[in-house]
């Protein structure tokens, strides 16, 4: 790189002019050492630091550029005790945990463990996303110098007066490299989450389903409302509708215009109801609305932001966007490329406008697909994103292909290589399959990932005219595209057209399971926000000590939260090998069959309506009663606790108002639920008190505690020392017994339930 040659010469010259005795200082934000005018080291903890290489010196200007876009931690760090000594051309800095060495002539960095004395960096181990040999190393663009279209220099910086990243430095003069030492995955995630900034919680309704309506300029309000009613009539859960460019962004009536050139509603979406009346009607049906936009505000220093179809004057853009928010639109899908700074501007200013009582709903492009049907540029990795973009979720993988190979690639990318292993949870894919089987399997995968979304004009269906769908979306030559009228989906696509399995049956079945699992999913999202641990967890993250997992041997299966193993089917298979980590018992989610001790199993996948799911023994799975939409502010009075008995385990149930950003100031509750065996092998379930408060919280709750009693061993139950009756139900295989006790207790008191044997 040009930087390496020219800047190395600059470093050599300036280092001879600087003090040979640099001091450890605290500038009110972080502990730092200016080794010379070219090299500054900032310490955020005893195991996390930044090395800054500068062409502009580190004196007066350094405070202005203290917090680049990469860093989301804007409050002061604690002061860190650091000592420094010089040995020839190398400066050694010591924290309680690390020894950091920097050669001022060669810029060679070394990191050693202070306790063991062993070398940490450099090392020769494999790279898994953001991880290598117990540490992480990244700059503003990517981890470990991975290909990226952005500059690796720092150009945008946090402005405490505006609370935006709007301080701009045009020249390539500041190179920041960040180092985090774990050595565990969890410790690295935790520190990364703290330094770069957490992925914020989405509105609770966003953990439901997103339907993207795309009919090109033939779309209209009547068709949109028909889809909304059809979702309800077909008993398919959904909470969010996304209007593609036909809403007005790229259409005036039936005529297509340059995408993003308009920010007004098309006449097709302005009758028979006004836009506000349309949005109100959808809200009454429990739908929120997002708009796809192919434009962005032309704010100051909007440099290096990549493709945006239309750049609008800043004041005009914000005026039109606020108008839509006032009408009831809940979010924007910014269908642009490499727009992280733009994302942050739109996100933060929208949050300021809507206030603290709502959460921003926003989607940007991470651009990662195996094949883009109309754009064959390199796009198999997210080369457009800056590291700090995780603060503005959620993401979309881009316009991808429709076959089994694409689904396979998306599974790994979203839940492994380009998602969780790079600290990003909230990624969705279009989910359009060229056959009803692919459509069914893709929807299954989406329903058991962080974001559930479809781009199929008929989201309950299986087959679509893929060529026609491509014509509707492609950019080049769209003026000559003829949109064909296509018949409804063929046999097996829609329930009722076949006596056998259908895409619709599969979609309904798995989406209902997702909606029942909302308390589990939302609590896992909270864990991600608080600790950085992703929602979908690659096997090497979830089971780092299992030698069949730690080399990422099973990248197409993952843990969905701490207790549910998901193995999406990515081919027209009759059977599929699945690895259930050893030294654990696993329970088939559907049949309740127990797999003692785990291992590699050959699982029958002939039933297209069944996603392979397994519960880890000891799991505590909170659920809610079946419902086809999510109410943000209404708390569930009835919660189900599915208990899979094993050794001691616990689960933390997180709750809040589901809508505001008050959680960022601690307005949420945490209820710890545990299960363990007593001296006489009785099963002890403890539901702790709900700690913490938030708006509209419940005073009492009804718990439906359900225990899987495979051997039919438990014949009595007591609650807080009082004998109670339980009900018994059989699972579909009519052998495994589920025993349930129902209790209603104050949320601020703990409850102990004991199932005993004779």
C-alpha atoms as one frame of an Amber mdcrd trajectory, in Angstrom:
protein
   0.000   0.000   0.000   1.082   3.576  -0.637   0.555   4.286   3.048   3.108
   1.712   4.109   5.929   3.220   2.041   5.444   6.972   2.315   4.242   7.052
   5.887   7.050   4.810   7.106   9.543   7.394   5.806   7.554  10.143   7.515
   7.541   8.215  10.803  11.299   7.768  10.679  11.957  11.472  10.170   9.575
  12.744  12.829  10.508  10.155  15.445  14.025  11.567  15.684  12.593  14.999
  16.533  10.372  13.859  19.383  11.042  13.440  23.100  12.754  10.197  24.054
  10.688  10.069  27.267   6.998  10.006  26.379   4.585  10.236  29.311   1.376
   8.464  30.161  -1.468  10.996  30.197  -5.240  11.004  30.629  -7.022  13.453
  28.352 -10.416  13.139  30.009 -11.526  10.463  27.562  -8.856   7.763  27.581
  -5.372   6.971  28.827  -2.817   7.588  26.110   0.849   7.765  25.276   2.267
   9.938  22.500   5.356   7.928  21.670   6.301  10.539  19.087   4.490  12.923
  16.774   3.590  10.024  14.514   2.483   7.317  16.937  -0.108   7.531  19.695
  -1.434   4.641  21.782  -4.813   4.966  23.539  -5.836   2.475  26.248  -9.514
   1.701  26.821  -8.950  -1.201  29.211  -6.076  -3.406  30.294  -6.723  -5.634
  27.260  -8.002  -3.172  24.662  -6.062  -0.396  22.957  -5.638   1.603  19.755
  -2.452   2.457  17.888  -2.794   5.650  15.822  -0.319   6.453  13.072  -0.519
  10.112  12.148   0.820  12.529   9.569  -0.502  15.579  11.385   0.973  15.148
  14.851  -0.801  14.379  18.096  -0.929  17.673  19.921  -3.666  20.280  19.497
  -5.599  18.449  16.784  -5.705  15.122  18.615  -8.655  15.982  20.848 -10.773
  16.978  17.868 -10.215  13.580  16.280 -10.336  11.521  19.465 -13.431   9.467
  18.587 -13.607   8.256  14.975 -16.686   6.635  13.444 -15.404   3.205  14.460
 -15.880   4.019  18.151 -19.363   4.205  19.607 -18.253   4.682  23.214 -18.562
   8.453  23.633 -18.393   8.676  27.438 -15.079   8.812  29.296 -13.188   5.590
  29.917 -11.659   4.798  33.289  -8.016   5.766  33.605  -5.725   2.762  33.056
  -2.387   2.333  34.896   0.291   1.996  32.198   4.077   2.003  32.436   6.501
   2.572  29.560  10.148   1.893  28.857  12.402   2.145  25.800  14.763  -0.517
  24.479  16.555   0.668  21.349  13.951   1.472  18.721  11.194  -0.341  20.610
   8.881   1.219  23.197   7.317  -1.269  25.610   4.048  -0.368  27.364   2.665
  -2.458  30.205  -0.863  -2.753  31.534  -1.874  -5.234  34.187  -2.656  -7.767
  31.436  -0.532  -6.943  28.387   2.927  -5.925  27.225   2.729  -3.926  23.990
   5.847  -3.273  21.965   6.104  -0.812  19.060   9.196  -0.361  16.922   9.210
   3.315  15.931  11.218   2.660  12.766   9.480  -0.431  11.371   6.094   0.066
  13.098   6.206  -3.601  14.090   3.645  -4.295  16.832   4.053  -7.089  19.370
   1.695  -8.080  22.171   2.546 -10.446  25.034   0.578 -11.811  27.969   1.930
 -10.269  31.177   0.903 -13.209  33.374   2.215 -16.092  31.264   4.782 -14.195
  29.233   3.621 -15.934  26.068   3.438 -14.147  22.747  -0.066 -13.175  21.622
   0.609 -11.149  18.483   1.766 -11.732  15.795   0.533 -15.292  15.391  -0.107
 -17.778  12.600  -3.491 -19.252  13.529  -6.612 -19.250  11.324  -8.902 -16.224
  11.116 -12.601 -16.633  11.824 -14.232 -13.298  11.060 -13.088 -10.944  13.815
 -11.202 -13.626  15.762  -7.685 -14.999  15.610  -5.817 -16.844  18.359  -7.703
 -15.161  21.195  -7.531 -11.582  19.890  -9.104  -9.247  17.357  -7.326  -6.695
  15.161  -9.159  -4.194  12.969  -9.088  -0.743  11.436 -11.980   1.493  10.408
 -12.811  -0.659   7.372 -12.370  -4.333   8.264 -10.805  -7.026  10.410  -7.305
  -8.296   9.663  -6.989  -6.169   6.518  -9.794  -8.024   4.715 -10.775  -6.598
   1.316 -12.914  -3.482   1.647 -13.956  -0.673  -0.690 -13.665   1.984   2.023
 -10.555   3.885   3.025  -8.785   2.354   5.995  -7.978   5.814   7.296 -10.242
   7.583   9.766 -12.229  10.376   8.118 -15.341  11.022  10.254 -15.265  11.826
  13.957 -17.748  12.280  16.775 -18.874  15.813  17.525 -20.093  16.145  21.145
 -21.947  19.348  20.276 -24.161  17.755  17.595 -23.846  14.140  18.835 -23.220
  13.170  15.214 -20.144  11.857  13.430 -19.947  15.044  11.398 -16.370  16.199
  11.956 -14.665  15.420   8.686 -10.993  15.016   7.836 -10.552  14.698   4.094
  -6.899  13.666   3.886  -5.592  10.147   4.442  -3.557  11.134   7.470  -4.875
   9.137  10.466  -4.610   5.354  10.465  -6.177   3.687  13.521  -5.602   0.056
  14.436  -7.529  -1.529  17.301  -6.483  -4.535  19.334  -8.694  -6.541  21.697
  -7.456  -9.485  23.724  -9.912 -12.005  25.186  -8.688 -14.627  25.016 -12.213
 -16.132  24.944 -14.733 -15.326  22.240 -17.129 -13.986  24.849 -14.568 -11.561
  26.277 -13.722 -10.251  22.820 -17.408  -9.795  21.987 -17.952  -7.973  25.274
 -15.097  -5.525  24.702 -15.939  -5.039  21.024 -19.528  -4.280  22.028 -18.329
  -1.704  24.524 -15.798  -0.028  22.226 -17.580  -0.002  18.855 -21.062   0.315
  20.311 -23.911  -2.130  20.798 -26.407  -3.198  18.194 -29.480  -1.381  19.494
 -32.726  -3.190  20.142 -35.203  -3.023  17.314 -38.845  -2.157  18.018 -40.427
  -5.323  19.398 -42.633  -5.638  16.302 -39.454  -5.953  14.253 -38.859  -9.381
  15.770 -41.969 -10.437  13.869 -42.197 -10.857  10.099 -41.448  -8.294   7.346
 -43.298  -8.628   4.047 -41.715  -6.688   1.174 -44.346  -5.828  -1.404 -42.835
  -5.478  -4.886 -45.049  -5.277  -7.960 -43.111  -2.536  -9.815 -45.243   0.349
 -11.068 -48.257  -1.916 -11.474 -48.509  -2.018  -7.707 -51.224   0.000  -6.054
 -52.969   0.566  -2.753 -55.736  -1.955  -3.439 -53.255  -4.753  -4.103 -51.242
  -3.815  -1.023 -54.299  -3.831   1.231 -55.341  -7.154  -0.293 -51.990  -8.688
   0.698 -52.379  -7.384   4.252 -55.876  -8.880   4.508 -54.699 -12.113   2.905
 -51.971 -12.553   5.505 -54.600 -12.275   8.207 -57.114 -14.487   6.381 -54.528
 -17.184   5.759 -53.580 -17.177   9.451 -49.936 -16.275   8.746 -48.257 -14.093
  11.416 -46.911 -10.747  10.174 -46.217  -7.333  11.682 -44.417  -5.228   9.099
 -45.083  -4.271   5.488 -42.356  -2.793   3.284 -43.394  -0.800   0.210 -40.894
  -1.044  -2.654 -40.234   1.825  -5.084 -43.794   1.633  -6.443 -45.037   3.733
  -3.497 -43.671   6.846  -5.236 -39.915   6.551  -4.947 -39.641   5.212  -8.493
 -43.125   5.513  -9.940 -45.622   8.185 -10.883 -48.769   6.194 -11.436 -47.901
   3.352 -13.827 -44.886   5.210 -15.212 -41.425   4.359 -13.923 -39.117   7.273
 -13.136 -35.517   7.472 -11.944 -35.544   5.733  -8.587 -35.349   8.146  -5.688
 -36.173  11.174  -7.834 -39.513  11.600  -6.047 -40.309  11.615  -2.324 -44.057
  12.011  -2.791 -46.674   9.293  -2.823 -47.606   7.931  -6.220 -51.229   8.410
  -7.185 -51.562   4.612  -7.109 -50.928   4.718  -3.361 -53.025   7.823  -2.713
 -56.433   6.408  -3.577 -59.041   5.368  -2.637 -57.571   6.231   0.779 -55.221
   9.095   1.491 -51.727   7.910   2.472 -52.405   8.682   6.138 -55.758   6.892
   6.063 -54.063   3.904   4.390 -51.396   3.804   7.097 -54.037   4.153   9.807
 -56.007   1.267   8.310 -52.907  -0.928   8.245 -52.122   0.052  11.832 -55.627
  -1.045  12.822 -54.725  -4.415  11.283 -51.558  -4.437  13.450 -49.138  -3.624
  10.612 -46.267  -1.135  10.670 -44.928   0.260   7.390 -41.430   0.859   6.019
 -40.638   2.607   2.727 -37.811   1.636   0.388 -35.912   4.761  -0.647 -33.291
   5.100  -3.361 -32.256   8.585  -2.319 -30.301  10.183   0.496 -29.816  13.694
   1.867 -26.844  15.547   0.400 -25.362  16.611   3.728 -22.013  18.318   4.171
 -18.983  16.108   3.540 -21.037  13.202   2.269 -17.881  11.826   0.653 -17.017
   8.301  -0.410 -20.524   6.999   0.145 -20.765   4.893  -2.973 -23.804   4.496
  -5.186 -27.033   6.254  -4.319 -29.528   6.447  -7.172 -30.598  10.027  -6.410
 -29.040  12.495  -3.972 -31.615  15.002  -2.771 -30.965  18.449  -1.260 -30.615
  17.941   2.478 -33.439  20.265   3.594 -35.838  18.867   1.020 -35.031  15.274
   1.929 -35.623  15.844   5.627 -38.787  17.803   5.003 -40.258  14.979   2.924
 -39.061  12.262   5.325 -40.531  14.011   8.369 -43.795  14.328   6.452 -43.882
  10.541   6.019 -43.051   9.969   9.684 -45.862  12.303  10.709 -48.258  10.361
   8.493 -47.389   7.128  10.299 -44.513   5.557   8.359 -42.282   3.726  10.846
 -39.013   3.278   9.000 -36.847   3.500   5.908 -35.064   0.852   3.881 -32.102
   2.770   2.476 -31.525   0.828  -0.710 -28.063   2.311  -1.301 -24.482   1.123
  -1.200 -21.583   1.888   1.142 -23.577   4.463   3.031 -22.566   3.965   6.660
 -22.071   7.652   7.375 -25.334   8.374   5.590 -26.966   5.645   7.673 -25.733
   7.238  10.871 -26.986  10.669   9.841 -30.438   9.363   8.945 -30.624   7.131
  12.013 -29.530   9.708  14.578 -31.497  12.631  13.156 -34.606  10.470  12.826
 -34.241   9.415  16.452 -33.985  13.056  17.490 -37.123  13.855  15.504 -39.350
  11.015  16.695 -38.125  11.373  20.283 -37.278   8.886  22.996 -40.650   7.127
  22.955 -39.958   5.284  19.706 -37.058   3.323  18.247 -35.714   3.985  14.800
 -36.655   1.332  12.258 -33.977   1.311   9.583 -32.475  -1.092   7.069 -29.309
  -0.603   5.031 -27.339  -2.759   2.624 -24.527  -5.067   3.720 -24.254  -6.346
   0.106 -23.211  -9.971   0.377 -24.486 -12.666  -1.923 -23.162 -15.645  -3.822
 -24.682 -14.474  -7.102 -26.349 -11.201  -7.995 -28.390 -12.012 -11.121 -27.732
  -8.648 -12.796 -24.533  -7.370 -11.213 -21.479  -9.605 -11.409 -19.073  -7.405
  -9.514 -17.306  -8.819  -6.465 -19.926  -8.963  -3.743 -19.480 -12.204  -1.849
 -18.270 -10.354   1.264 -19.574  -7.133   2.843 -16.917  -4.909   1.276 -19.005
  -1.751   1.660 -19.360  -1.488   5.428 -17.325   0.392   7.965 -16.854  -1.287
  11.341 -19.111   1.192  13.159 -22.143   0.360  11.010 -23.369  -2.215  13.553
 -24.827   0.702  15.528 -27.444   1.248  12.786 -29.140  -2.100  12.082 -30.694
  -3.924  10.471 -29.017  -5.042   7.230 -29.957  -6.721   3.969 -27.640  -8.948
   1.953 -28.512  -7.396  -1.392 -30.283  -8.675  -4.491 -29.365 -12.336  -4.545
 -30.138 -15.371  -6.650 -32.940 -17.866  -6.039 -31.509 -21.395  -6.055 -30.311
 -23.952  -3.503 -26.703 -22.797  -3.815 -27.698 -19.233  -2.945 -29.693 -20.383
   0.078 -26.715 -22.414   1.289 -24.408 -19.428   0.869 -26.827 -17.084   2.643
 -27.160 -19.408   5.649 -23.406 -19.421   6.226 -22.954 -15.716   5.474 -25.804
 -14.517   7.715 -25.244 -16.812  10.692 -21.512 -17.392  10.479 -18.801 -15.798
   8.332 -20.137 -12.304   7.522 -22.611 -11.904  10.381 -21.970 -13.136  13.937
 -18.269 -13.791  13.354 -17.970 -10.101  12.460 -20.136  -8.843  15.300 -23.336
  -8.316  13.290 -26.618 -10.052  14.192 -29.356  -8.246  12.312 -29.084  -9.386
   8.689 -31.960 -10.367   6.424 -32.162 -11.853   2.949 -34.818 -11.534   0.262
 -35.917 -15.137   0.600 -37.205 -15.694  -2.934 -36.934 -19.285  -4.135 -37.256
 -20.538  -7.693 -39.211 -23.584  -6.494 -41.767 -24.147  -3.765 -39.293 -26.329
  -1.840 -36.632 -23.597  -1.826 -39.228 -21.033  -0.811 -40.366 -23.231   2.077
 -36.817 -23.945   3.268 -35.686 -20.311   2.911 -38.607 -19.100   5.003 -37.828
 -21.712   7.648 -34.285 -20.401   7.870 -35.468 -16.770   8.065 -37.960 -17.556
  10.816 -35.182 -19.001  12.947 -32.687 -16.199  12.409 -32.503 -12.655  13.785
 -34.692 -11.125  11.039 -37.649 -12.793   9.319 -38.400 -11.210   5.938 -39.637
 -12.091   2.456 -39.487 -10.289  -0.888 -41.997 -12.626  -2.513 -45.055 -10.671
  -3.762 -47.172 -13.510  -2.379 -45.415 -14.356   0.902 -47.525 -17.451   1.509
 -46.608 -18.919  -1.863 -43.811 -21.041  -3.281 -43.272 -20.646  -7.000 -42.843
 -17.321  -8.759 -41.698 -16.368 -12.248 -38.051 -15.711 -11.366 -37.201 -14.160
 -14.738 -40.089 -11.744 -14.377 -39.016 -10.915 -10.831 -35.528 -10.092 -12.108
 -36.987  -7.795 -14.732 -38.888  -5.867 -12.096 -35.782  -5.111 -10.073 -32.832
  -4.826 -12.428 -31.382  -1.392 -12.999 -29.840  -1.343 -16.476 -32.248  -1.435
 -19.402 -35.338  -1.213 -17.237 -36.999   1.167 -19.715 -37.368  -1.759 -22.123
 -38.611  -4.275 -19.553 -42.031  -5.743 -20.206 -43.742  -6.787 -17.004 -45.693
  -9.951 -17.678 -48.838 -10.934 -15.881 -48.057 -14.209 -14.155 -50.531 -16.857
 -13.028 -50.886 -17.805  -9.399 -48.497 -20.349  -7.978 -48.569 -23.937  -9.116
 -49.305 -27.125  -7.192 -47.599 -27.382  -3.800 -47.083 -23.638  -3.615 -50.274
 -22.726  -1.805 -52.284 -24.665   0.743 -55.403 -26.195  -0.671 -53.960 -26.920
  -4.112 -52.302 -30.143  -3.024 -52.975 -32.866  -0.517 -49.269 -33.102   0.165
 -46.823 -30.630   1.747 -46.914 -27.011   0.587 -44.852 -23.873   0.953 -47.819
 -22.184   2.601 -48.231 -24.861   5.250 -44.528 -24.721   6.035 -44.488 -20.920
   6.208 -47.513 -20.820   8.498 -46.165 -23.568  10.764 -42.689 -22.134  11.334
 -43.773 -18.515  11.526 -46.212 -19.405  14.278 -43.351 -21.043  16.169 -41.268
 -17.881  15.806 -44.092 -15.780  17.191 -44.564 -18.131  20.141 -40.831 -17.893
  20.812 -40.897 -14.080  20.999 -39.953 -13.891  24.743 -36.980 -16.174  24.058
 -35.914 -14.239  20.952 -36.342 -10.838  22.580 -34.344 -11.915  25.640 -31.588
 -13.192  23.339 -31.621  -9.813  21.569 -31.173  -8.155  24.969 -28.220 -10.412
  25.684 -26.736  -9.304  22.379 -27.259  -5.642  23.277 -25.731  -6.009  26.736
 -22.833  -8.370  26.009 -22.276  -8.455  22.241 -22.907 -12.197  22.011 -24.813
 -12.631  18.723 -28.378 -13.867  18.380 -27.341 -16.638  15.971 -24.207 -18.310
  17.322 -21.825 -20.298  15.127 -20.964 -23.682  16.558 -17.358 -22.688  17.247
 -18.642 -19.756  19.347 -21.234 -21.779  21.242 -18.962 -24.810  21.804 -15.360
 -23.544  21.653 -13.969 -26.547  23.564 -15.511 -29.160  21.275 -12.822 -30.196
  18.804 -15.510 -30.943  16.206 -16.657 -27.320  16.447 -13.659 -25.114  17.135
 -12.377 -25.161  13.550 -15.794 -24.043  12.215 -16.461 -27.541  10.921 -20.258
 -27.099  10.919 -20.838 -23.648   9.373 -24.352 -24.405   8.069 -25.903 -25.038
  11.468 -25.944 -22.723  14.473 -27.381 -22.024  17.891 -30.386 -19.701  17.903
 -29.822 -18.141  21.299 -28.334 -20.360  24.007 -30.672 -23.353  23.748 -31.987
 -24.026  20.220 -29.832 -25.681  17.564 -30.968 -24.897  14.009 -29.885 -26.955
  11.007 -31.460 -25.340   7.916 -31.964 -27.649   4.965 -30.164 -26.179   1.940
 -30.744 -28.831  -0.705 -33.285 -31.307  -1.988 -32.057 -33.919   0.468 -33.677
 -37.026   1.853 -31.251 -37.042   4.782 -28.698 -34.601   6.179 -25.819 -34.988
   8.608 -26.228 -32.835  11.714 -23.803 -32.537  14.590 -25.239 -32.403  18.106
 -22.311 -31.407  20.336 -21.207 -34.250  22.524 -21.456 -34.382  26.301 -24.951
 -32.887  25.941 -28.318 -34.533  25.517 -30.491 -33.064  22.755 -34.242 -33.182
  22.228 -35.931 -33.001  18.839 -38.101 -29.857  18.965 -40.958 -31.553  17.111
 -41.018 -35.191  18.189 -39.317 -34.757  21.593 -37.058 -37.701  20.773 -33.956
 -37.600  22.991 -30.442 -37.943  21.546 -28.306 -39.045  24.478 -24.758 -37.714
  24.449 -25.051 -36.003  21.059 -22.832 -36.872  18.113 -23.222 -36.861  14.336
 -26.708 -37.982  13.316 -28.208 -38.726   9.912 -31.511 -36.836  10.049 -34.458
 -37.536   7.767 -35.270 -34.348   5.825 -37.875 -35.697   3.407 -40.612 -33.703
   5.150 -40.258 -30.265   3.541 -42.591 -28.848   6.180 -40.142 -29.561   9.019
 -37.006 -27.575   9.854 -34.546 -29.644  11.906 -34.531 -28.089  15.396 -33.006
 -29.437  18.587 -33.213 -28.289  22.191 -30.195 -28.542  24.450 -30.989 -30.543
  27.589 -31.316 -28.214  30.555 -32.943 -25.559  28.398 -35.494 -23.124  29.744
 -37.532 -21.749  26.839 -39.959 -18.889  27.567 -42.849 -18.664  25.129 -46.084
 -16.771  24.719 -49.508 -18.024  23.607 -50.107 -18.261  19.865 -50.817 -14.915
  18.243 -50.347 -13.516  14.726 -48.955 -10.103  15.628 -46.927  -8.382  18.330
 -48.214  -5.598  20.506 -45.275  -3.376  21.453 -46.546  -1.905  24.705 -48.748
  -4.771  25.907 -46.927  -7.168  28.199 -47.743 -10.853  28.142 -49.806 -11.763
  31.207 -49.459 -15.461  30.361 -45.990 -16.838  29.748 -45.078 -20.436  29.080
 -41.862 -21.928  30.441 -40.800 -25.081  28.625 -38.383 -26.930  30.904 -36.089
 -29.659  29.565 -34.657 -31.162  32.789 -30.922 -31.661  33.143 -28.097 -30.416
  35.314 -28.211 -26.919  36.739 -29.044 -24.215  34.202 -30.656 -20.802  34.036
 -32.192 -18.322  31.611 -32.669 -14.572  31.985 -35.960 -13.195  30.721 -35.628
  -9.553  29.679 -38.641  -7.281  29.290 -39.279  -3.617  28.548 -41.921  -1.437
  26.929 -40.942  -2.758  23.489 -41.057   0.624  21.849 -38.986   3.371  23.476
 -35.239   3.826  23.912 -35.626   3.999  27.701 -33.871   0.608  27.870 -30.644
   2.444  27.032 -30.954   4.173  30.399 -31.762   0.978  32.286 -35.565   0.920
  32.019 -36.021  -2.828  31.711 -36.478  -5.838  33.961 -34.530  -9.068  34.205
 -36.034 -12.243  35.641 -33.650 -15.140  36.257 -35.216 -18.578  35.918 -33.234
 -21.630  37.007 -33.687 -25.388  37.222 -31.708 -27.961  39.171 -32.012 -31.376
  40.776 -32.394 -31.698  44.544 -30.977 -34.364  46.872 -33.850 -36.749  46.139
 -33.711 -36.106  42.391 -36.653 -33.753  42.570 -36.712 -31.063  39.912 -36.473
 -27.572  41.415 -37.551 -24.668  39.231 -36.956 -21.196  40.604 -38.501 -18.104
  39.056 -36.723 -15.093  40.533 -38.209 -11.701  41.144 -38.300  -9.285  38.214
 -35.479  -6.843  38.897 -35.788  -3.426  37.304 -38.749  -1.338  36.196 -40.147
   0.071  32.971 -43.264   1.745  31.604 -46.504  -0.292  31.623 -44.984  -3.255
  33.425 -47.262  -5.897  34.923 -47.726  -6.362  38.643 -48.684 -10.057  38.362
 -48.004 -12.794  35.875 -49.471 -16.202  35.136 -46.772 -18.800  34.497 -47.506
 -22.014  32.617 -44.592 -24.203  33.696 -44.301 -27.241  31.418 -41.815 -30.005
  32.171 -40.805 -32.648  29.647 -40.986 -35.853  31.706 -39.773 -38.447  29.223
 -39.801 -41.339  31.709 -43.032 -40.276  33.452 -41.201 -40.016  36.778 -42.736
 -36.974  38.477 -46.045 -37.574  40.230 -46.421 -34.529  42.482 -45.682 -30.821
  42.433 -45.658 -28.035  45.007 -45.397 -24.287  44.628 -43.747 -22.310  47.420
 -44.291 -25.275  49.752 -47.966 -25.835  48.875 -49.162 -28.900  46.995 -50.631
 -28.189  43.557 -52.202 -30.194  40.759 -50.625 -30.517  37.361 -52.066 -31.464
  33.985 -50.590 -34.059  31.655 -50.441 -33.879  27.883 -48.789 -36.224  25.407
 -46.627 -35.165  22.535 -47.277 -36.260  18.965 -45.402 -39.537  19.468 -47.689
 -40.274  22.454 -44.855 -41.486  24.635 -43.204 -38.386  26.029 -45.206 -36.670
  28.727 -45.427 -32.939  29.325 -46.564 -32.014  32.830 -47.840 -28.510  33.404
 -48.630 -26.443  36.476 -50.222 -22.991  36.251 -49.471 -20.322  38.847 -50.162
 -16.622  39.178 -47.685 -14.652  41.252 -46.515 -11.047  41.755 -43.601 -10.211
  39.474 -41.660  -8.670  42.345 -41.596 -11.941  44.300 -39.745 -15.172  43.606
 -41.452 -18.519  43.144 -40.153 -22.049  43.672 -41.787 -25.006  41.954 -40.736
 -28.558  42.831 -41.662 -31.638  40.809 -41.077 -34.772  42.919 -40.916 -38.503
  42.386 -42.635 -41.080  44.570
